[in-house]
């Protein structure tokens, strides 16, 4: 059992491991600096035939020319009839975007709702993002949210396709699909290691080593490790995350490649919040807190072990035909001891807040199989691209709960809700509360027809059968649906640099939310339209696009609040529509100048034409810029900014029948700065400053509680590459 308070504890074994690995890695790598510098002239000579080139530097580019997230075809951003943003490895390293939340906060049109320290919701174009992709293979988010943090050390880049992507993600959703492209082994020997220290004793170590096992690189491996730990500006909160990843690839022949990898992440935070700070006092006036305030307890925790195995085999048949078979297996186990505070405090008496501790064991098992072929057909004197594939996914969720009935509903007067003094509960035995299996089977196809040299038409569809069996908190948790999701896209090259496009997609996504009667909400259904203009310049190194979109969706989940009787949040289904515009820019604008970012506007309303989902900002701006002077390329300077317009949330009948209360977050902007200097050929130092102006802001307004975003923080990093 955890004590009620633990002001100090021995170093975790992972901290000791990090110290040993970091010291050994840095010592080993720095020992080669002199040799690396002395032979710099030799390294500039062209490699001999069959020689393995030593490369360990992090790439500098902010643009990727090709992506396959939308159609499994290697299309340029300009050839893709949907809005696409890509966060490259260079941007991740420049601004220390160490988690998925960090990456998506810097991505055009994406909003990250962090109402709690270790659970996150994402939305785009007014609606929730409910699926992630890994190397283009879709996996749904359990309960439509992400628990814990996904470390970005594993990924080469993150691709974001805004709009409905049902063709490949098994179900259609009008928000966006997030595709995480894993690092893969190459035929070059190389790697790098970094060690950073920052505010609140935040320590992070990374290592990434690529090693060919044969002289010609036909068998090759890659290992990635990261450890991240530190205290926080939030009272009692301490994070700890260890990530390990290994992957191997083998050329089975001149046309066949087999790749297999395994990742393991253990996240063990303490002082985690379940819910957060209540926005309103009992009289409806906004509550105000110190930025460090936290309703969690020092004993609260959310230990998560996430294991992922993947393998794929690709074969080139020649003549433009290729095939790929992929398998993904995920096993996640969570052990959470949580503390929730509910109610509204009377500003005069200090009464009105109450306790709700809960303990949970959560088990998730997912298996996904995908097989597809791509190729070219020569018809009518023209080459046309085709994709045909099948996909099967099965997930199993089991959740058990333990309670201490005597600790529920205890009054927390004055500041006791934030003092971290609530005793560790005497938990009961665990009882199974949720036990359900979801199966999704789909077959998809797409033809990209070359109607004329500048005109391409994409026609495709996805037949999806989704079923779920089981129960959740004593209610049936089942559905059985089949839908056909058509997709159409058109691109027209206007000039050598500009392309116009339009697309149409349908929406179908089964949900996991319960209504006030304990029944599952009907699936999301609807359609979305998009049209835009894209361009590329500087030999494809600079890309830009503007998109107009319109979406209508039925059965959108709207929160009715937390039901203390069952310990669950309940929802109602509403209809909503959104329309807006997005502008995106990425790449090298001038020699040494890299840009990434854009502007997004979303107008969201219900069937009556009233503003809906007002916790989502209508205007957002994301902008990142780094400059490395061509005459002094050892220096790299950068700035990143994110802006969002005012958001608000109306709580109906909060004060009395017919008397509402409103909480708002005014518009704000966050600015981050970075600088990196290449001291030696193999050694660099960097400095990052986040939230330079120390803006105080709510992290979310989606629910009736949240916490404040991080204040100004500083970190310094030393990096070694070989």
C-alpha positions in Angstrom: 0.0 0.0 0.0 1.1 3.6 -0.6 1.3 5.8 2.4 -1.0 8.8 2.6 2.0 11.0 2.0 5.4 10.2 0.8 7.6 13.3 0.9 10.7 11.3 -0.1 11.4 7.8 -1.5 14.4 5.9 -2.7 15.5 6.3 -6.3 13.5 4.2 -8.7 15.5 1.4 -10.5 14.8 3.2 -13.8 16.5 6.3 -12.5 19.6 4.3 -11.6 19.5 2.6 -14.9 19.3 6.0 -16.7 22.3 7.3 -14.8 24.3 4.3 -15.7 23.3 4.2 -19.3 23.6 8.0 -19.8 27.1 8.1 -18.3 28.3 5.1 -20.2 26.8 6.3 -23.5 28.1 9.9 -23.2 31.5 8.8 -22.0 31.8 6.3 -24.9 30.6 8.6 -27.6 32.6 11.6 -26.4 35.7 9.5 -26.3 35.4 9.3 -30.1 35.0 13.0 -30.6 38.7 13.7 -31.0 39.0 10.9 -33.5 35.9 12.0 -35.3 37.2 15.6 -35.6 40.7 14.5 -36.6 39.3 12.5 -39.5 36.7 15.0 -40.6 38.6 15.6 -43.9 38.6 11.8 -44.6 34.8 11.6 -43.9 34.2 14.1 -46.7 35.5 11.8 -49.3 32.9 9.8 -51.3 32.4 6.3 -49.8 33.9 3.2 -51.5 31.7 0.6 -53.1 30.1 -1.5 -50.4 31.3 0.7 -47.6 28.8 1.5 -44.8 28.4 5.3 -44.4 28.5 6.5 -40.8 25.6 8.9 -40.2 24.1 10.0 -36.9 23.0 13.6 -37.4 19.3 14.6 -36.9 17.8 15.8 -40.2 17.1 19.5 -40.6 14.1 19.5 -43.0 10.6 20.5 -42.0 8.9 18.9 -45.0 8.4 15.4 -46.3 7.7 15.0 -50.0 5.7 11.8 -50.0 3.2 10.3 -47.6 0.8 7.3 -47.6 -1.6 8.0 -44.8 -4.6 8.8 -47.0 -4.5 6.0 -49.7 -1.5 3.7 -49.3 -0.1 5.4 -52.4 3.2 7.3 -52.2 1.6 10.6 -53.0 3.1 14.1 -52.6 1.2 16.5 -50.4 0.2 18.3 -53.6 -1.3 15.1 -55.1 -3.4 14.3 -52.0 -7.0 15.6 -52.1 -7.1 16.3 -48.4 -5.4 18.6 -46.0 -2.2 17.1 -44.6 0.3 18.3 -42.0 3.5 16.6 -41.1 5.7 17.1 -38.0 9.2 15.9 -38.9 11.9 14.5 -36.7 13.8 17.8 -37.1 10.9 19.8 -35.5 10.4 17.2 -32.8 14.1 17.6 -31.8 14.3 21.3 -32.2 11.4 22.1 -29.8 11.7 19.0 -27.6 8.3 17.6 -28.6 8.8 14.5 -26.4 5.2 13.4 -26.2 2.3 13.0 -28.7 0.5 15.8 -26.9 3.5 18.1 -27.5 3.5 17.3 -31.2 -0.2 17.8 -31.7 -0.2 21.1 -29.9 2.1 22.3 -32.7 0.0 20.9 -35.5 -2.3 23.0 -37.7 -6.0 22.6 -36.8 -5.5 20.1 -33.9 -6.6 20.9 -30.4 -5.3 19.0 -27.3 -7.8 19.0 -24.4 -5.8 18.0 -21.2 -8.5 18.2 -18.5 -6.4 15.8 -16.4 -2.7 15.1 -16.0 -2.8 11.7 -17.7 -5.9 11.5 -19.9 -6.2 13.6 -23.1 -8.8 14.2 -25.7 -8.0 15.5 -29.2 -10.2 17.3 -31.7 -10.1 18.8 -35.2 -12.6 20.6 -37.3 -15.0 20.7 -34.3 -15.1 16.9 -33.6 -13.2 14.3 -31.6 -10.2 12.4 -33.0 -10.9 8.8 -32.0 -8.3 6.8 -33.9 -4.5 6.7 -34.3 -2.6 5.0 -37.0 0.8 3.3 -36.8 2.6 3.0 -40.1 -0.7 3.6 -41.8 -2.6 0.9 -39.9 -5.6 2.2 -37.9 -6.1 1.5 -34.2 -9.0 3.0 -32.3 -8.6 4.9 -29.0 -10.3 3.1 -26.1 -13.1 5.3 -24.8 -12.1 7.9 -27.4 -9.2 9.2 -25.4 -5.5 8.7 -24.8 -4.5 7.5 -21.3 -0.9 8.4 -20.4 1.7 9.8 -22.7 3.0 8.3 -25.9 6.7 9.0 -26.1 7.9 10.3 -29.6 11.3 8.7 -29.3 9.9 5.9 -31.4 8.8 7.9 -34.4 10.5 9.3 -37.5 7.6 11.7 -38.1 3.9 12.3 -37.4 1.4 12.7 -40.3 -1.9 14.3 -39.7 -4.7 14.0 -42.3 -7.6 16.3 -41.5 -11.1 15.3 -42.5 -12.7 11.9 -42.9 -10.3 9.0 -43.6 -12.5 6.0 -43.4 -10.8 4.4 -46.4 -7.9 3.3 -44.3 -8.8 3.8 -40.7 -11.6 1.2 -40.7 -14.2 3.8 -39.6 -14.8 7.3 -40.9 -14.5 10.3 -38.7 -14.7 14.0 -39.8 -11.9 15.2 -37.5 -8.5 13.8 -38.5 -6.4 10.7 -38.5 -3.0 10.8 -36.7 -0.4 8.5 -38.3 2.8 7.7 -36.4 5.6 6.6 -38.7 8.0 4.4 -36.7 11.7 4.7 -37.1 13.0 1.9 -39.3 16.6 0.5 -39.6 18.7 1.7 -42.5 21.9 0.3 -44.1 24.0 3.0 -42.5 25.8 2.7 -39.2 25.0 5.7 -36.9 23.2 7.0 -33.9 23.0 9.8 -31.4 22.4 10.3 -27.7 21.1 13.3 -25.8 20.8 14.2 -22.1 18.8 17.1 -20.9 18.0 18.8 -17.5 15.3 21.4 -16.9 12.9 23.1 -14.6 11.5 21.1 -11.7 14.4 18.6 -11.9 13.2 17.3 -15.2 15.7 14.8 -16.6 15.5 13.1 -20.0 17.9 10.8 -21.8 17.6 9.5 -25.3 19.6 7.1 -27.4 19.1 6.0 -31.0 21.5 3.5 -32.6 21.3 2.0 -36.1 23.5 -1.0 -36.8 23.7 -3.1 -40.0 24.6 -6.7 -39.1 26.0 -7.6 -42.5 28.5 -5.8 -44.6 26.0 -4.9 -47.3 23.3 -4.0 -44.8 20.9 -6.7 -45.9 20.2 -7.4 -42.2 20.0 -4.4 -40.1 18.7 -3.3 -36.6 17.8 -0.2 -34.7 17.5 0.4 -31.0 15.8 3.4 -29.4 15.6 4.1 -25.7 14.3 7.1 -23.7 13.8 7.8 -20.0 11.9 10.8 -18.8 11.4 11.8 -15.2 10.8 14.9 -13.1 8.7 16.8 -10.7 6.1 19.4 -11.8 4.7 22.8 -11.2 1.6 21.0 -10.1 1.6 20.0 -6.4 2.4 16.3 -5.7 2.7 15.4 -9.4 5.8 13.4 -10.4 6.2 11.8 -13.8 8.4 8.8 -14.8 8.4 7.1 -18.2 10.8 4.5 -19.7 10.5 3.7 -23.4 12.4 0.9 -25.2 12.1 0.0 -28.9 13.9 -2.5 -31.0 13.4 -3.2 -34.7 15.1 -5.4 -37.3 14.8 -5.7 -41.1 16.1 -8.3 -43.5 16.2 -8.4 -47.3 14.8 -11.9 -48.0 15.7 -11.3 -51.7 16.1 -8.4 -54.1 12.4 -7.6 -53.9 11.2 -8.7 -50.5 11.8 -7.1 -47.1 10.7 -8.4 -43.7 10.6 -6.0 -40.8 9.7 -6.8 -37.1 9.8 -4.6 -34.1 8.8 -4.4 -30.4 8.2 -1.4 -28.1 7.8 -1.4 -24.4 6.8 1.7 -22.4 6.3 1.9 -18.6 4.7 5.1 -17.4 4.5 5.4 -13.6 3.3 8.9 -12.6 2.4 9.9 -9.0 0.1 12.6 -7.8 -2.1 12.2 -11.0 -5.4 14.0 -11.3 -8.7 12.4 -11.9 -10.8 15.3 -12.8 -9.1 18.5 -11.7 -10.0 22.0 -10.3 -13.7 22.9 -10.3 -14.2 26.0 -12.5 -17.1 27.5 -10.6 -18.1 28.2 -7.0 -21.6 27.5 -5.7 -22.9 30.9 -6.5 -21.7 30.6 -10.2 -18.7 32.9 -9.9 -15.4 31.7 -11.4 -13.0 30.0 -9.0 -9.4 31.1 -9.0 -6.4 29.0 -7.8 -2.7 29.1 -7.6 -1.2 27.6 -10.8 0.3 24.8 -8.8 -3.1 23.7 -7.3 -3.9 20.0 -7.7 -6.9 18.0 -6.3 -4.8 14.8 -6.6 -3.2 13.1 -3.6 0.5 12.2 -3.2 -0.6 8.5 -3.2 -2.6 8.7 -6.4 -1.0 6.9 -9.4 -1.7 5.7 -12.9 0.8 3.0 -13.7 0.6 2.0 -17.4 2.7 -0.7 -19.2 2.1 -0.6 -23.0 3.7 -3.3 -25.2 3.5 -3.2 -29.0 4.7 -5.8 -31.5 4.5 -5.3 -35.2 5.7 -7.1 -38.3 5.3 -6.6 -42.0 6.6 -8.1 -45.2 6.7 -6.2 -48.5 7.2 -7.6 -52.0 7.9 -5.8 -55.3 6.4 -7.9 -58.1 7.7 -5.5 -60.7 5.8 -3.4 -63.2 4.7 -1.0 -60.5 2.9 -3.7 -58.4 3.7 -4.1 -54.7 2.1 -6.0 -51.8 2.3 -5.6 -48.0 1.1 -7.7 -45.1 1.1 -6.2 -41.7 0.3 -7.4 -38.2 0.1 -5.3 -35.0 -0.4 -6.6 -31.5 -0.9 -4.3 -28.5 -1.1 -5.3 -24.8 -1.7 -2.5 -22.3 -2.2 -2.9 -18.5 -3.1 -0.1 -16.1 -3.2 0.0 -12.4 -4.8 3.3 -11.2 -5.4 4.6 -7.7 -7.3 7.9 -8.2 -8.9 10.7 -6.3 -11.8 12.8 -7.6 -13.2 16.0 -6.1 -16.8 16.9 -7.0 -19.2 19.6 -6.1 -19.0 23.4 -5.9 -17.5 25.3 -3.0 -19.5 28.0 -1.2 -17.2 31.1 -1.2 -18.5 32.2 2.3 -18.5 28.9 4.2 -15.8 27.0 2.2 -18.2 24.0 2.1 -19.5 22.1 -1.0 -16.6 19.9 -2.2 -16.6 16.2 -1.6 -14.3 13.2 -2.1 -14.5 10.3 -4.5 -11.5 7.9 -4.5 -11.5 5.0 -7.0 -9.1 2.2 -7.9 -9.1 0.5 -11.3 -7.3 -2.3 -13.1 -7.6 -2.0 -16.9 -6.6 -4.6 -19.5 -6.5 -3.9 -23.2 -5.6 -6.4 -25.9 -5.6 -5.5 -29.6 -4.7 -7.4 -32.7 -4.8 -5.8 -36.2 -4.1 -7.5 -39.5 -3.9 -5.7 -42.8 -3.0 -6.9 -46.3 -3.1 -4.8 -49.5 -1.7 -4.6 -53.0 -0.9 -1.5 -55.0 -0.2 -1.3 -58.7 -0.6 0.4 -62.0 -3.0 -0.4 -64.8 -2.3 0.7 -68.3 -5.7 1.6 -69.9 -6.5 4.0 -72.7 -2.9 4.8 -73.1 -2.5 6.0 -69.5 -1.3 4.6 -66.2 -3.8 4.4 -63.4 -3.1 3.6 -59.7 -5.1 1.0 -57.8 -5.2 -0.1 -54.2 -7.0 -3.2 -52.9 -6.9 -4.4 -49.3 -8.5 -6.1 -46.3 -8.3 -5.2 -42.7 -9.3 -7.0 -39.5 -9.1 -5.7 -35.9 -10.1 -7.2 -32.6 -9.8 -5.6 -29.2 -10.7 -6.8 -25.8 -11.2 -4.5 -22.8 -11.6 -5.6 -19.1 -11.9 -3.1 -16.3 -12.1 -3.9 -12.6 -12.9 -1.5 -9.8 -12.2 -1.4 -6.1 -13.9 1.1 -3.8 -13.8 2.4 -0.2 -17.4 3.3 0.4 -16.5 5.0 3.7 -14.2 7.4 1.8 -16.8 8.6 -0.7 -18.7 11.8 -0.1 -16.5 13.1 2.7 -16.7 16.9 3.0 -13.5 18.8 2.0 -13.9 22.2 3.6 -11.6 25.2 3.0 -8.4 24.2 1.3 -8.5 20.5 2.3 -9.4 19.5 -1.3 -6.0 20.8 -2.5 -3.8 20.0 0.5 -2.9 16.4 -0.4 -3.9 15.2 3.1 -6.6 12.7 2.3 -5.8 9.3 3.9 -5.1 6.3 1.6 -8.4 4.4 1.2 -9.0 0.9 2.5 -9.9 -0.5 -0.9 -12.3 -3.4 -1.3 -11.6 -6.4 -3.5 -11.7 -5.7 -7.2 -14.9 -6.5 -9.1 -15.2 -6.8 -12.9 -17.2 -3.8 -14.2 -16.5 -3.8 -17.9 -15.8 -6.8 -20.2 -16.3 -6.4 -23.9 -14.9 -7.3 -27.2 -14.9 -5.3 -30.4 -14.3 -6.7 -33.9 -14.0 -4.5 -37.0 -13.6 -6.1 -40.5 -13.2 -4.1 -43.6 -12.4 -4.4 -47.3 -11.3 -1.3 -49.2 -10.3 -0.3 -52.7 -9.3 2.8 -54.5 -8.6 3.7 -58.1 -6.6 6.9 -59.0 -7.5 7.5 -62.6 -5.4 9.6 -64.9 -8.1 11.4 -66.9 -5.6 13.7 -68.5 -2.0 14.8 -67.7 -3.1 17.4 -65.2 -6.4 15.8 -64.0 -6.6 12.8 -61.6 -9.8 11.3 -60.2 -9.8 9.1 -57.0 -12.8 6.8 -56.4 -12.8 4.3 -53.6 -14.7 2.9 -50.7 -14.6 0.8 -47.6 -17.1 -1.8 -46.5 -16.9 -2.1 -42.7 -18.6 -4.5 -40.4 -18.3 -3.5 -36.7 -19.6 -5.5 -33.8 -19.2 -5.4 -30.0 -20.3 -7.9 -27.4 -20.1 -7.6 -23.6 -21.2 -5.4 -20.8 -20.0 -2.2 -19.1 -21.1 -1.3 -15.6 -24.0 -3.7 -15.6 -25.4 -2.5 -19.0 -25.2 -4.2 -22.3 -22.4 -2.9 -24.4 -23.1 -4.3 -27.8 -23.7 -3.3 -31.4 -23.6 -5.0 -34.8 -23.4 -2.6 -37.8 -22.3 -2.8 -41.4 -21.7 0.3 -43.5 -20.3 1.2 -46.9 -18.1 4.4 -46.8 -17.5 5.9 -50.2 -14.7 8.3 -51.0 -14.1 10.6 -54.0 -11.3 13.0 -54.7 -10.2 15.1 -57.7 -6.9 17.0 -58.3 -6.2 19.4 -61.2 -2.8 20.8 -61.9 -3.3 24.5 -62.7 0.3 25.4 -63.2 3.7 23.8 -62.6 3.4 24.8 -59.0 -0.3 24.8 -58.1 -3.0 22.1 -57.9 -6.7 22.5 -57.1 -8.5 19.6 -55.4 -11.9 18.5 -54.0 -13.0 15.5 -52.0 -16.0 13.9 -50.5 -16.1 11.3 -47.7 -18.7 9.7 -45.4 -18.7 9.2 -41.7 -19.5 6.1 -39.6 -17.9 5.4 -36.2 -19.3 3.3 -33.4 -19.1 4.9 -30.0 -18.4 3.8 -26.4 -20.3 6.5 -24.5 -23.3 5.8 -22.3 -26.4 8.0 -22.1 -28.4 8.8 -19.0 -30.3 5.5 -19.4 -27.1 3.4 -19.5 -27.4 2.7 -23.2 -24.6 3.2 -25.8 -25.0 6.2 -28.0 -25.8 5.4 -31.7 -22.8 5.5 -34.0 -21.6 8.8 -35.5 -22.9 9.2 -39.0 -22.6 12.0 -41.6 -20.6 13.3 -44.5 -17.9 15.9 -45.2 -16.9 18.0 -48.2 -13.5 19.6 -48.8 -12.0 21.8 -51.6 -8.7 23.6 -51.7 -5.5 24.7 -53.4 -2.0 23.3 -52.9 1.4 24.4 -54.1 5.0 23.5 -53.9 8.1 25.4 -54.7 11.9 25.2 -54.3 12.1 21.8 -55.9 9.4 20.5 -53.5 11.2 21.8 -50.4 8.4 24.3 -49.6 4.7 23.3 -49.6 1.6 25.3 -48.8 -2.2 24.7 -49.0 -5.6 26.2 -48.2 -8.6 24.1 -47.6 -12.3 24.8 -47.2 -14.5 22.2 -45.5 -18.0 21.5 -44.5 -19.2 18.6 -42.2 -22.5 17.5 -40.9 -22.6 14.8 -38.2 -25.3 13.0 -36.1 -25.1 11.5 -32.6 -22.2 13.6 -31.4 -21.5 12.9 -27.7 -22.1 15.8 -25.3 -21.3 15.4 -21.7 -24.0 15.5 -19.1 -21.5 15.4 -16.2 -20.1 12.9 -13.8 -22.6 10.6 -12.1 -21.3 9.8 -8.7 -23.8 6.9 -8.2 -22.0 4.8 -10.8 -18.7 6.6 -11.1 -19.1 7.3 -14.8 -19.5 10.4 -17.1 -22.8 10.3 -19.0 -23.6 11.8 -22.4 -26.4 12.7 -24.7 -26.4 12.5 -28.5 -26.7 15.8 -30.4 -26.4 16.8 -34.1 -23.7 19.2 -35.1 -22.2 20.8 -38.2 -18.9 22.5 -38.8 -17.4 24.5 -41.6 -14.2 26.4 -41.9 -10.9 27.1 -43.6 -7.4 25.9 -43.0 -4.1 27.3 -44.2 -0.9 25.2 -44.0 2.8 26.0 -44.8 5.9 23.8 -44.3 9.5 23.6 -45.6 12.5 25.7 -46.5 11.4 29.2 -47.5 14.9 30.6 -47.8 18.4 28.9 -47.5 18.7 27.9 -43.8 15.1 29.0 -42.9 12.6 26.2 -42.1 8.9 26.9 -41.4 6.0 24.9 -40.3 2.5 25.8 -39.2 -0.8 27.3 -40.3 -4.2 28.9 -39.4 -7.5 27.1 -38.8 -11.0 28.4 -38.4 -14.0 26.2 -37.5 -17.6 27.4 -37.2 -19.5 24.8 -35.2 -23.3 24.8 -34.6 -26.2 22.6 -33.8 -29.3 21.9 -35.8 -30.9 25.1 -34.5 -28.0 27.2 -35.7 -26.7 27.9 -32.2 -23.0 27.7 -31.3 -22.0 24.2 -30.3 -19.0 22.7 -28.6 -17.9 26.1 -27.5 -15.0 24.6 -25.6 -13.2 24.3 -29.0 -11.5 27.5 -30.2 -12.9 28.9 -33.4 -9.5 30.4 -34.5 -6.1 28.7 -34.0 -2.6 29.5 -35.2 0.4 27.3 -35.1 3.8 28.6 -36.2 7.4 27.2 -35.9 10.5 28.7 -37.5 14.1 27.9 -37.2 17.1 29.6 -38.9 20.6 28.3 -39.4 22.7 31.0 -41.2 24.3 29.5 -44.3 27.5 31.3 -43.4 27.5 29.9 -39.9 25.5 26.7 -39.9 26.8 25.6 -36.5 24.1 27.8 -35.0 20.4 27.0 -35.1 17.9 29.5 -33.7 14.1 29.0 -33.5 10.8 30.2 -32.2 7.4 28.4 -32.0 4.0 30.0 -31.2 0.5 28.7 -30.8 -2.6 30.9 -30.5 -6.2 30.1 -29.8 -9.2 32.4 -29.6 -11.6 32.7 -26.7 -13.5 29.6 -25.6 -16.3 29.2 -23.1 -18.7 26.7 -21.6 -22.2 27.3 -20.3 -23.4 25.1 -17.4 -27.2 25.1 -17.6 -29.2 25.4 -14.3 -26.0 25.5 -12.4 -27.1 28.2 -9.8 -30.8 27.4 -9.9 -33.5 26.3 -12.2 -33.2 28.5 -15.3 -30.0 30.2 -14.0 -27.0 29.2 -15.9 -23.3 29.8 -15.2 -20.5 30.4 -17.6 -16.7 29.9 -17.5 -14.4 31.2 -20.2 -10.8 31.2 -21.2 -9.8 34.4 -23.0 -7.7 34.2 -26.2 -4.0 33.6 -25.5 -0.7 32.8 -27.2 2.2 30.7 -26.0 5.7 31.3 -27.4 8.6 28.9 -27.1 12.3 29.6 -28.0 15.2 27.3 -28.9 18.9 27.6 -29.7 21.4 24.9 -30.6 25.1 25.2 -31.3 27.3 22.5 -32.9 30.4 22.7 -30.6 32.3 20.0 -32.4 31.4 17.8 -35.4 29.9 15.2 -33.0 28.9 17.4 -30.1 26.0 19.9 -29.7 24.5 21.9 -26.9 20.9 23.3 -26.9 18.7 25.5 -24.8 14.9 25.6 -24.8 12.6 28.0 -23.1 8.8 27.2 -23.2 6.0 29.7 -22.5 8.5 32.6 -22.5 5.9 35.2 -21.4 4.6 32.9 -18.6 1.0 33.0 -19.7 -1.5 31.5 -17.2 -4.3 29.6 -18.9 -6.8 26.8 -18.4 -5.7 23.6 -20.1 -9.3 22.7 -21.2 -12.9 23.7 -20.9 -14.4 20.5 -22.2 -15.6 19.3 -18.8 -16.5 21.1 -15.6 -12.9 20.8 -14.2 -9.3 21.3 -15.5 -6.0 22.6 -14.4 -3.7 25.4 -15.5 -1.1 25.0 -18.2 2.6 24.9 -17.5 4.4 28.2 -16.6 7.8 29.2 -18.1 10.2 26.3 -18.1 13.8 26.0 -19.2 15.9 23.0 -20.2 19.5 22.5 -21.5 20.5 19.6 -23.6 23.8 18.0 -24.6 23.8 15.8 -27.7 26.4 13.5 -29.2 26.1 11.8 -32.6 28.3 9.3 -34.4 
